[in-house]
Amino acid sequence: MRPILAAALALLPGLALAEPSALSAEIAAKGLKATEERLAALPQPNPPDLFALAGLRFLSGVESALQLRWQTGLQADWSELPILRLPIPQNPDARPFTGADLGTLLTGIDKDMEAARAALDQLGEQQFVLEIAVGDLWFDINMNGSRDKGEDVGEVAGLTLGAGRMGSVEMIDPTIRFDAADAAWLSAYTHLLSAFTDVALAYDPAAAVDRVAASAAKMAEFHGTTPPNHALDMMFGAQVDRVAIILHALATEPDPALAASAHEHLLATIRENRRFWSLVEVETDNDSEWIPNDRQVSGLGLNMPPGTGAHWQAVLADAEAILTGQLLVPHWRYGAEAGIDVSLMFKDPPAVDLVAMVQGEGFLPFVRKGPQASAQSWREFESLVWGDSLLFAILLN
């Protein structure tokens, strides 16, 4: 099947298949961490090395989180949180997951994102080309130093792209030719993950994790040996516990400094994403692109409709206007002339009282009159990529 798929992909209009680099083969043989350590020790890394170093630090952040999940048996049922939703192999000897583990996971991701940005800052605007085969990338989830089943990036992250109207093309070991524009994309994604970790850490979820785990264990003690009358706990118990953790954490007073940091990271995500599209738009080549412009073809086999970049930029422009308070978020209790100023919430972050916020009282300190945001740009984006809006949103960040 692999030669057949490769031949079929070669017939896609304008698509050139790049050859993976020696660095790509090194990652396949030695893994992310060993390759990252070698690059970090170079006295004078060249531009491709710096981009690779940033990318490996980004992926190492994900790998470390997956390794901690494997150690603690935390499976992919935490669908509310990125990285915690990725599938990983089972660990038969896992230890219990604690609040301290969640803190370690979040701070570890943030540290690796900061390290990745340091390499990108050193790279700056320098031009480069680096071919990486996606099939060469893998996570050492079980920490044994070898590549085992279930550890390929494709198996963990999923590389069957383009469901819905676009049709799907399952790529077998696609090779991507990364360039300077993709460094801006990577920078944007590091800021996005740092924003997530800052928000999560601002509400310090460790105590909530331990509280819910302790109460769930006590409830389980009452079960005894008699079979239950229903399967509700088996079906929904874990999900209810996760929601309880989130609500308990959000009910605490958040850290304003971390909230402010998250706000800046979100704005930086948009700035870097805008820089990415400005660089992509002037590209004239068409060679195994990560995210193509309208004149290029995706090296992943993803069918991106013409105008995808422009429509996504419109979505991000609205997001930026909301984050800066230029547009207000509507609420059903405040009428058509007022809304929630999200920028004020980042400056003075509240403890979350879900009942009060649904009723309207909880947002009153952040409400003012002004133009309201609409979902028009998002609806137009959804219409452009029928059935694939979430896929594209994740890819385009």
TIFI-704983 format. One record per residue (C-alpha): residue number from 0; residue in three letters; x, z, y. Coordinates in steps of 0.001 Angstrom, whole numbers, plus 500000, padded with zeros to 6 digits. Layout:
REM residues N
KEKE, k, r, px, pz, py
KEKE, NUM, ALA, X, Z, Y .
...
END
This chain:
REM residues 397
KEKE, k, r, px, pz, py
KEKE, 0, MET, 500000, 500000, 500000 .
KEKE, 1, ARG, 502834, 500751, 502458 .
KEKE, 2, PRO, 504175, 497128, 502566 .
KEKE, 3, ILE, 500631, 495804, 502860 .
KEKE, 4, LEU, 499845, 498111, 505777 .
KEKE, 5, ALA, 503153, 497301, 507450 .
KEKE, 6, ALA, 502394, 493580, 507167 .
KEKE, 7, ALA, 498892, 494089, 508528 .
KEKE, 8, LEU, 500216, 496073, 511476 .
KEKE, 9, ALA, 502756, 493359, 512215 .
KEKE, 10, LEU, 499855, 490963, 512707 .
KEKE, 11, LEU, 498350, 493074, 515498 .
KEKE, 12, PRO, 498648, 491013, 518705 .
KEKE, 13, GLY, 501759, 491778, 520730 .
KEKE, 14, LEU, 502840, 494731, 518567 .
KEKE, 15, ALA, 506543, 494963, 517758 .
KEKE, 16, LEU, 507604, 497422, 515087 .
KEKE, 17, ALA, 510628, 499442, 516197 .
KEKE, 18, GLU, 513275, 500719, 513829 .
KEKE, 19, PRO, 513804, 504504, 513716 .
KEKE, 20, SER, 517021, 505891, 515183 .
KEKE, 21, ALA, 519767, 507892, 513504 .
KEKE, 22, LEU, 518376, 510948, 515274 .
KEKE, 23, SER, 515034, 510318, 513625 .
KEKE, 24, ALA, 516727, 510267, 510212 .
KEKE, 25, GLU, 518564, 513493, 511091 .
KEKE, 26, ILE, 515271, 515251, 511785 .
KEKE, 27, ALA, 513900, 514005, 508477 .
KEKE, 28, ALA, 516920, 515334, 506587 .
KEKE, 29, LYS, 517659, 518585, 508417 .
KEKE, 30, GLY, 514450, 519573, 510176 .
KEKE, 31, LEU, 513502, 520401, 513747 .
KEKE, 32, LYS, 515509, 523568, 514304 .
KEKE, 33, ALA, 518861, 522359, 512978 .
KEKE, 34, THR, 518634, 519147, 514989 .
KEKE, 35, GLU, 517587, 521037, 518118 .
KEKE, 36, GLU, 520526, 523439, 517764 .
KEKE, 37, ARG, 523001, 520547, 517450 .
KEKE, 38, LEU, 521637, 518826, 520549 .
KEKE, 39, ALA, 521590, 522072, 522528 .
KEKE, 40, ALA, 525312, 522546, 521787 .
KEKE, 41, LEU, 526329, 519130, 523160 .
KEKE, 42, PRO, 528562, 519549, 526230 .
KEKE, 43, GLN, 527272, 516354, 527865 .
KEKE, 44, PRO, 523996, 515198, 526306 .
KEKE, 45, ASN, 522892, 511680, 527200 .
KEKE, 46, PRO, 519318, 510874, 528333 .
KEKE, 47, PRO, 517940, 510159, 524816 .
KEKE, 48, ASP, 519485, 513431, 523616 .
KEKE, 49, LEU, 517831, 515345, 526469 .
KEKE, 50, PHE, 514421, 513848, 525733 .
KEKE, 51, ALA, 514879, 514586, 522036 .
KEKE, 52, LEU, 515925, 518147, 522872 .
KEKE, 53, ALA, 512780, 518640, 524935 .
KEKE, 54, GLY, 510592, 517126, 522233 .
KEKE, 55, LEU, 512202, 519213, 519492 .
KEKE, 56, ARG, 511756, 522396, 521516 .
KEKE, 57, PHE, 508096, 521474, 522005 .
KEKE, 58, LEU, 507642, 520873, 518277 .
KEKE, 59, SER, 509683, 523985, 517429 .
KEKE, 60, GLY, 507186, 526022, 519427 .
KEKE, 61, VAL, 504427, 524640, 517240 .
KEKE, 62, GLU, 506558, 525181, 514109 .
KEKE, 63, SER, 507231, 528847, 514968 .
KEKE, 64, ALA, 503514, 529436, 515470 .
KEKE, 65, LEU, 502738, 527787, 512119 .
KEKE, 66, GLN, 505423, 529878, 510420 .
KEKE, 67, LEU, 503943, 533090, 511790 .
KEKE, 68, ARG, 500515, 531981, 510632 .
KEKE, 69, TRP, 501927, 531296, 507162 .
KEKE, 70, GLN, 503549, 534741, 507030 .
KEKE, 71, THR, 500256, 536405, 507934 .
KEKE, 72, GLY, 497871, 534113, 506046 .
KEKE, 73, LEU, 496085, 533032, 509225 .
KEKE, 74, GLN, 494291, 529872, 508157 .
KEKE, 75, ALA, 492796, 527026, 510183 .
KEKE, 76, ASP, 489438, 528691, 510813 .
KEKE, 77, TRP, 490409, 529761, 514352 .
KEKE, 78, SER, 488936, 526530, 515673 .
KEKE, 79, GLU, 488500, 528023, 519145 .
KEKE, 80, LEU, 492257, 528030, 519839 .
KEKE, 81, PRO, 494825, 525182, 519743 .
KEKE, 82, ILE, 497585, 525420, 517119 .
KEKE, 83, LEU, 495530, 528067, 515289 .
KEKE, 84, ARG, 493197, 525313, 514115 .
KEKE, 85, LEU, 495882, 523201, 512418 .
KEKE, 86, PRO, 495778, 523235, 508596 .
KEKE, 87, ILE, 498703, 524879, 506787 .
KEKE, 88, PRO, 499485, 525637, 503121 .
KEKE, 89, GLN, 498308, 528927, 501636 .
KEKE, 90, ASN, 500759, 531822, 501311 .
KEKE, 91, PRO, 499899, 533908, 498233 .
KEKE, 92, ASP, 501987, 536834, 499532 .
KEKE, 93, ALA, 500789, 536874, 503138 .
KEKE, 94, ARG, 500723, 540133, 505076 .
KEKE, 95, PRO, 497842, 541150, 507372 .
KEKE, 96, PHE, 497651, 539542, 510801 .
KEKE, 97, THR, 497930, 542047, 513669 .
KEKE, 98, GLY, 497468, 542084, 517409 .
KEKE, 99, ALA, 501234, 542235, 517836 .
KEKE, 100, ASP, 501492, 539013, 515803 .
KEKE, 101, LEU, 499146, 537231, 518186 .
KEKE, 102, GLY, 501203, 538412, 521147 .
KEKE, 103, THR, 504383, 537191, 519451 .
KEKE, 104, LEU, 502785, 533823, 518700 .
KEKE, 105, LEU, 501613, 533302, 522292 .
KEKE, 106, THR, 504814, 534432, 524003 .
KEKE, 107, GLY, 506871, 532359, 521559 .
KEKE, 108, ILE, 504946, 529201, 522403 .
KEKE, 109, ASP, 505349, 529827, 526121 .
KEKE, 110, LYS, 509103, 530427, 525754 .
KEKE, 111, ASP, 509564, 527167, 523851 .
KEKE, 112, MET, 507511, 525227, 526415 .
KEKE, 113, GLU, 509732, 526624, 529176 .
KEKE, 114, ALA, 512840, 525600, 527232 .
KEKE, 115, ALA, 511439, 522094, 526743 .
KEKE, 116, ARG, 510836, 521773, 530481 .
KEKE, 117, ALA, 514415, 522882, 531163 .
KEKE, 118, ALA, 515676, 519901, 529144 .
KEKE, 119, LEU, 513244, 517585, 530920 .
KEKE, 120, ASP, 514405, 518880, 534295 .
KEKE, 121, GLN, 517979, 518049, 533273 .
KEKE, 122, LEU, 516819, 514573, 532218 .
KEKE, 123, GLY, 515086, 513978, 535551 .
KEKE, 124, GLU, 514256, 510338, 536289 .
KEKE, 125, GLN, 516987, 508864, 534074 .
KEKE, 126, GLN, 515940, 505899, 531957 .
KEKE, 127, PHE, 516271, 505946, 528170 .
KEKE, 128, VAL, 514876, 504569, 524933 .
KEKE, 129, LEU, 514553, 506592, 521734 .
KEKE, 130, GLU, 512897, 505394, 518511 .
KEKE, 131, ILE, 511358, 508139, 516371 .
KEKE, 132, ALA, 509495, 507546, 513107 .
KEKE, 133, VAL, 506482, 509854, 512987 .
KEKE, 134, GLY, 506995, 510104, 509234 .
KEKE, 135, ASP, 510400, 511731, 509848 .
KEKE, 136, LEU, 508818, 514714, 511597 .
KEKE, 137, TRP, 507941, 517807, 509601 .
KEKE, 138, PHE, 507373, 521523, 510059 .
KEKE, 139, ASP, 509191, 524048, 507848 .
KEKE, 140, ILE, 506015, 526099, 507584 .
KEKE, 141, ASN, 507041, 528210, 504585 .
KEKE, 142, MET, 510538, 528714, 506057 .
KEKE, 143, ASN, 512422, 527688, 502910 .
KEKE, 144, GLY, 514533, 524989, 504572 .
KEKE, 145, SER, 513077, 522119, 502551 .
KEKE, 146, ARG, 510287, 519644, 503156 .
KEKE, 147, ASP, 507321, 520550, 500975 .
KEKE, 148, LYS, 503820, 519224, 500512 .
KEKE, 149, GLY, 501572, 519901, 503484 .
KEKE, 150, GLU, 504445, 520125, 505997 .
KEKE, 151, ASP, 504526, 516561, 507352 .
KEKE, 152, VAL, 503385, 516259, 510955 .
KEKE, 153, GLY, 500842, 513688, 509804 .
KEKE, 154, GLU, 499326, 516134, 507329 .
KEKE, 155, VAL, 499268, 519014, 509797 .
KEKE, 156, ALA, 498193, 517244, 512975 .
KEKE, 157, GLY, 496311, 514336, 511426 .
KEKE, 158, LEU, 497240, 510761, 512291 .
KEKE, 159, THR, 494061, 508911, 511385 .
KEKE, 160, LEU, 493116, 507851, 514875 .
KEKE, 161, GLY, 490233, 506084, 516492 .
KEKE, 162, ALA, 487007, 507114, 514804 .
KEKE, 163, GLY, 483685, 505857, 516160 .
KEKE, 164, ARG, 483299, 502498, 517880 .
KEKE, 165, MET, 487065, 501932, 518073 .
KEKE, 166, GLY, 487481, 501776, 514332 .
KEKE, 167, SER, 490305, 503706, 512679 .
KEKE, 168, VAL, 493778, 502626, 511669 .
KEKE, 169, GLU, 495646, 505053, 509474 .
KEKE, 170, MET, 499267, 504518, 510353 .
KEKE, 171, ILE, 501890, 504923, 507644 .
KEKE, 172, ASP, 505179, 506097, 509187 .
KEKE, 173, PRO, 504718, 504458, 512601 .
KEKE, 174, THR, 507864, 504322, 514713 .
KEKE, 175, ILE, 507380, 505038, 518411 .
KEKE, 176, ARG, 509760, 503758, 521097 .
KEKE, 177, PHE, 509773, 506603, 523623 .
KEKE, 178, ASP, 510905, 505985, 527203 .
KEKE, 179, ALA, 510983, 507641, 530637 .
KEKE, 180, ALA, 507215, 507543, 531066 .
KEKE, 181, ASP, 506767, 509545, 527881 .
KEKE, 182, ALA, 508985, 512293, 529307 .
KEKE, 183, ALA, 506324, 512806, 531993 .
KEKE, 184, TRP, 503633, 512925, 529282 .
KEKE, 185, LEU, 505638, 515562, 527396 .
KEKE, 186, SER, 506131, 517589, 530564 .
KEKE, 187, ALA, 502381, 517537, 531176 .
KEKE, 188, TYR, 501702, 518804, 527662 .
KEKE, 189, THR, 504202, 521663, 527978 .
KEKE, 190, HIS, 502396, 522803, 531127 .
KEKE, 191, LEU, 499039, 522556, 529359 .
KEKE, 192, LEU, 500161, 524791, 526491 .
KEKE, 193, SER, 501765, 527240, 528931 .
KEKE, 194, ALA, 498459, 527433, 530813 .
KEKE, 195, PHE, 496696, 528270, 527552 .
KEKE, 196, THR, 499179, 531007, 526641 .
KEKE, 197, ASP, 499046, 532491, 530152 .
KEKE, 198, VAL, 495253, 532731, 530064 .
KEKE, 199, ALA, 495293, 534250, 526577 .
KEKE, 200, LEU, 498012, 536771, 527483 .
KEKE, 201, ALA, 496323, 537619, 530789 .
KEKE, 202, TYR, 493510, 539244, 528795 .
KEKE, 203, ASP, 495962, 540868, 526328 .
KEKE, 204, PRO, 494036, 540221, 523066 .
KEKE, 205, ALA, 496287, 542389, 520842 .
KEKE, 206, ALA, 494106, 545506, 521044 .
KEKE, 207, ALA, 490967, 543462, 520357 .
KEKE, 208, VAL, 492547, 541930, 517229 .
KEKE, 209, ASP, 493448, 545356, 515832 .
KEKE, 210, ARG, 490062, 546829, 516765 .
KEKE, 211, VAL, 488088, 544126, 514992 .
KEKE, 212, ALA, 490394, 544122, 511956 .
KEKE, 213, ALA, 489990, 547882, 511565 .
KEKE, 214, SER, 486211, 547764, 511878 .
KEKE, 215, ALA, 485947, 544828, 509437 .
KEKE, 216, ALA, 488029, 546738, 506893 .
KEKE, 217, LYS, 485799, 549808, 507202 .
KEKE, 218, MET, 482679, 547687, 506782 .
KEKE, 219, ALA, 484161, 546124, 503652 .
KEKE, 220, GLU, 484639, 549593, 502158 .
KEKE, 221, PHE, 480862, 550042, 502050 .
KEKE, 222, HIS, 480377, 547012, 499810 .
KEKE, 223, GLY, 481297, 548837, 496610 .
KEKE, 224, THR, 480939, 546888, 493382 .
KEKE, 225, THR, 477314, 545817, 493729 .
KEKE, 226, PRO, 476901, 542101, 494548 .
KEKE, 227, PRO, 475441, 541602, 498056 .
KEKE, 228, ASN, 471827, 540518, 498497 .
KEKE, 229, HIS, 472912, 537496, 500554 .
KEKE, 230, ALA, 476005, 535499, 501465 .
KEKE, 231, LEU, 475853, 535951, 505236 .
KEKE, 232, ASP, 479073, 537950, 505458 .
KEKE, 233, MET, 480920, 535433, 503324 .
KEKE, 234, MET, 479638, 532522, 505403 .
KEKE, 235, PHE, 479794, 533938, 508906 .
KEKE, 236, GLY, 481728, 537206, 508879 .
KEKE, 237, ALA, 485104, 535722, 509822 .
KEKE, 238, GLN, 483575, 533626, 512614 .
KEKE, 239, VAL, 481720, 536618, 514035 .
KEKE, 240, ASP, 484935, 538649, 513960 .
KEKE, 241, ARG, 486749, 535949, 515936 .
KEKE, 242, VAL, 484023, 535790, 518550 .
KEKE, 243, ALA, 484111, 539584, 518784 .
KEKE, 244, ILE, 487881, 539483, 519361 .
KEKE, 245, ILE, 487484, 536945, 522155 .
KEKE, 246, LEU, 484638, 538843, 523858 .
KEKE, 247, HIS, 486399, 542210, 523578 .
KEKE, 248, ALA, 489556, 540712, 525086 .
KEKE, 249, LEU, 487719, 538939, 527903 .
KEKE, 250, ALA, 485952, 542186, 528825 .
KEKE, 251, THR, 489292, 543752, 529859 .
KEKE, 252, GLU, 490819, 543534, 533326 .
KEKE, 253, PRO, 493142, 540492, 533294 .
KEKE, 254, ASP, 496666, 540259, 534686 .
KEKE, 255, PRO, 496461, 538450, 538082 .
KEKE, 256, ALA, 500057, 537204, 537882 .
KEKE, 257, LEU, 499430, 535485, 534556 .
KEKE, 258, ALA, 496170, 534022, 535869 .
KEKE, 259, ALA, 498011, 532600, 538881 .
KEKE, 260, SER, 500684, 531172, 536573 .
KEKE, 261, ALA, 498016, 529528, 534400 .
KEKE, 262, HIS, 496465, 527986, 537518 .
KEKE, 263, GLU, 499778, 526459, 538573 .
KEKE, 264, HIS, 500447, 525148, 535064 .
KEKE, 265, LEU, 497043, 523425, 535010 .
KEKE, 266, LEU, 497752, 521762, 538355 .
KEKE, 267, ALA, 501216, 520768, 537102 .
KEKE, 268, THR, 499602, 519237, 533994 .
KEKE, 269, ILE, 497558, 516964, 536239 .
KEKE, 270, ARG, 500519, 516099, 538481 .
KEKE, 271, GLU, 502720, 515189, 535532 .
KEKE, 272, ASN, 499910, 513248, 533868 .
KEKE, 273, ARG, 499452, 511271, 537073 .
KEKE, 274, ARG, 503215, 510590, 537161 .
KEKE, 275, PHE, 503045, 509421, 533556 .
KEKE, 276, TRP, 500346, 506856, 534307 .
KEKE, 277, SER, 502184, 505601, 537394 .
KEKE, 278, LEU, 505255, 504932, 535228 .
KEKE, 279, VAL, 503269, 503407, 532357 .
KEKE, 280, GLU, 501395, 501068, 534653 .
KEKE, 281, VAL, 504557, 499217, 535784 .
KEKE, 282, GLU, 505950, 498721, 532270 .
KEKE, 283, THR, 506264, 495091, 531209 .
KEKE, 284, ASP, 507505, 495520, 527632 .
KEKE, 285, ASN, 505225, 495874, 524611 .
KEKE, 286, ASP, 507238, 497608, 521935 .
KEKE, 287, SER, 505806, 500417, 519785 .
KEKE, 288, GLU, 504270, 502255, 522725 .
KEKE, 289, TRP, 503212, 505904, 522560 .
KEKE, 290, ILE, 500358, 505466, 525042 .
KEKE, 291, PRO, 500040, 501875, 526300 .
KEKE, 292, ASN, 498862, 500355, 529559 .
KEKE, 293, ASP, 496205, 497641, 529504 .
KEKE, 294, ARG, 498811, 494962, 528734 .
KEKE, 295, GLN, 500407, 496821, 525812 .
KEKE, 296, VAL, 499485, 497846, 522272 .
KEKE, 297, SER, 499661, 501352, 520848 .
KEKE, 298, GLY, 502393, 501931, 518284 .
KEKE, 299, LEU, 499999, 504366, 516621 .
KEKE, 300, GLY, 497495, 501590, 515997 .
KEKE, 301, LEU, 494986, 503186, 518359 .
KEKE, 302, ASN, 492678, 500710, 520058 .
KEKE, 303, MET, 492608, 501817, 523694 .
KEKE, 304, PRO, 489983, 499983, 525782 .
KEKE, 305, PRO, 491112, 498368, 529056 .
KEKE, 306, GLY, 490757, 500845, 531897 .
KEKE, 307, THR, 491420, 503939, 529772 .
KEKE, 308, GLY, 494149, 505174, 532108 .
KEKE, 309, ALA, 492111, 504674, 535269 .
KEKE, 310, HIS, 489064, 506411, 533817 .
KEKE, 311, TRP, 491146, 509340, 532556 .
KEKE, 312, GLN, 492736, 509696, 535976 .
KEKE, 313, ALA, 489240, 509941, 537466 .
KEKE, 314, VAL, 488450, 512775, 535047 .
KEKE, 315, LEU, 491645, 514579, 536026 .
KEKE, 316, ALA, 490972, 514018, 539741 .
KEKE, 317, ASP, 487696, 515880, 539329 .
KEKE, 318, ALA, 489461, 518619, 537366 .
KEKE, 319, GLU, 492051, 518959, 540139 .
KEKE, 320, ALA, 489323, 519151, 542777 .
KEKE, 321, ILE, 487638, 521939, 540793 .
KEKE, 322, LEU, 490901, 523846, 540349 .
KEKE, 323, THR, 491653, 523661, 544083 .
KEKE, 324, GLY, 488106, 524546, 545177 .
KEKE, 325, GLN, 487337, 521172, 546746 .
KEKE, 326, LEU, 484485, 520786, 544270 .
KEKE, 327, LEU, 482335, 523701, 543098 .
KEKE, 328, VAL, 480990, 524279, 539580 .
KEKE, 329, PRO, 477178, 524288, 539547 .
KEKE, 330, HIS, 475234, 527250, 538151 .
KEKE, 331, TRP, 471554, 527208, 537386 .
KEKE, 332, ARG, 470870, 530158, 539719 .
KEKE, 333, TYR, 472656, 528972, 542883 .
KEKE, 334, GLY, 470722, 525829, 543796 .
KEKE, 335, ALA, 472025, 522410, 544831 .
KEKE, 336, GLU, 474110, 523465, 547854 .
KEKE, 337, ALA, 476431, 526072, 546315 .
KEKE, 338, GLY, 478585, 526661, 543278 .
KEKE, 339, ILE, 481481, 528591, 541767 .
KEKE, 340, ASP, 484893, 528203, 543408 .
KEKE, 341, VAL, 487207, 528205, 540380 .
KEKE, 342, SER, 490310, 528582, 542558 .
KEKE, 343, LEU, 489037, 531999, 543681 .
KEKE, 344, MET, 488636, 533062, 540053 .
KEKE, 345, PHE, 492297, 532330, 539380 .
KEKE, 346, LYS, 493341, 534273, 542498 .
KEKE, 347, ASP, 491235, 537324, 541612 .
KEKE, 348, PRO, 490449, 536944, 537900 .
KEKE, 349, PRO, 487433, 538937, 536676 .
KEKE, 350, ALA, 486753, 540778, 533477 .
KEKE, 351, VAL, 484201, 538632, 531666 .
KEKE, 352, ASP, 480688, 540061, 531472 .
KEKE, 353, LEU, 478899, 537305, 529581 .
KEKE, 354, VAL, 475385, 538587, 530299 .
KEKE, 355, ALA, 476069, 538979, 534022 .
KEKE, 356, MET, 477670, 535547, 534224 .
KEKE, 357, VAL, 474781, 533805, 532481 .
KEKE, 358, GLN, 472325, 535698, 534709 .
KEKE, 359, GLY, 474399, 534782, 537762 .
KEKE, 360, GLU, 475466, 538154, 539149 .
KEKE, 361, GLY, 478882, 538009, 537469 .
KEKE, 362, PHE, 479984, 534933, 539465 .
KEKE, 363, LEU, 478647, 536025, 542886 .
KEKE, 364, PRO, 482098, 537043, 544254 .
KEKE, 365, PHE, 483259, 533452, 543687 .
KEKE, 366, VAL, 480201, 531558, 544935 .
KEKE, 367, ARG, 480140, 529643, 548190 .
KEKE, 368, LYS, 478374, 526670, 549688 .
KEKE, 369, GLY, 479938, 523247, 549367 .
KEKE, 370, PRO, 479930, 519996, 547368 .
KEKE, 371, GLN, 479254, 520380, 543681 .
KEKE, 372, ALA, 481219, 518757, 540880 .
KEKE, 373, SER, 479420, 516326, 538612 .
KEKE, 374, ALA, 480065, 515065, 535120 .
KEKE, 375, GLN, 479890, 511414, 536186 .
KEKE, 376, SER, 483572, 510578, 535624 .
KEKE, 377, TRP, 483508, 512261, 532201 .
KEKE, 378, ARG, 480328, 510376, 531243 .
KEKE, 379, GLU, 481965, 507096, 532253 .
KEKE, 380, PHE, 485033, 508005, 530194 .
KEKE, 381, GLU, 482831, 508840, 527197 .
KEKE, 382, SER, 481019, 505533, 527597 .
KEKE, 383, LEU, 484332, 503655, 527640 .
KEKE, 384, VAL, 485608, 505278, 524416 .
KEKE, 385, TRP, 482351, 505581, 522494 .
KEKE, 386, GLY, 482560, 508390, 519960 .
KEKE, 387, ASP, 486247, 509062, 520652 .
KEKE, 388, SER, 486272, 511092, 523886 .
KEKE, 389, LEU, 487710, 514277, 522354 .
KEKE, 390, LEU, 490389, 512349, 520457 .
KEKE, 391, PHE, 491495, 510591, 523627 .
KEKE, 392, ALA, 491301, 513774, 525702 .
KEKE, 393, ILE, 493694, 515492, 523258 .
KEKE, 394, LEU, 496074, 512519, 523204 .
KEKE, 395, LEU, 496043, 511884, 526960 .
KEKE, 396, ASN, 496048, 515592, 527974 .
END
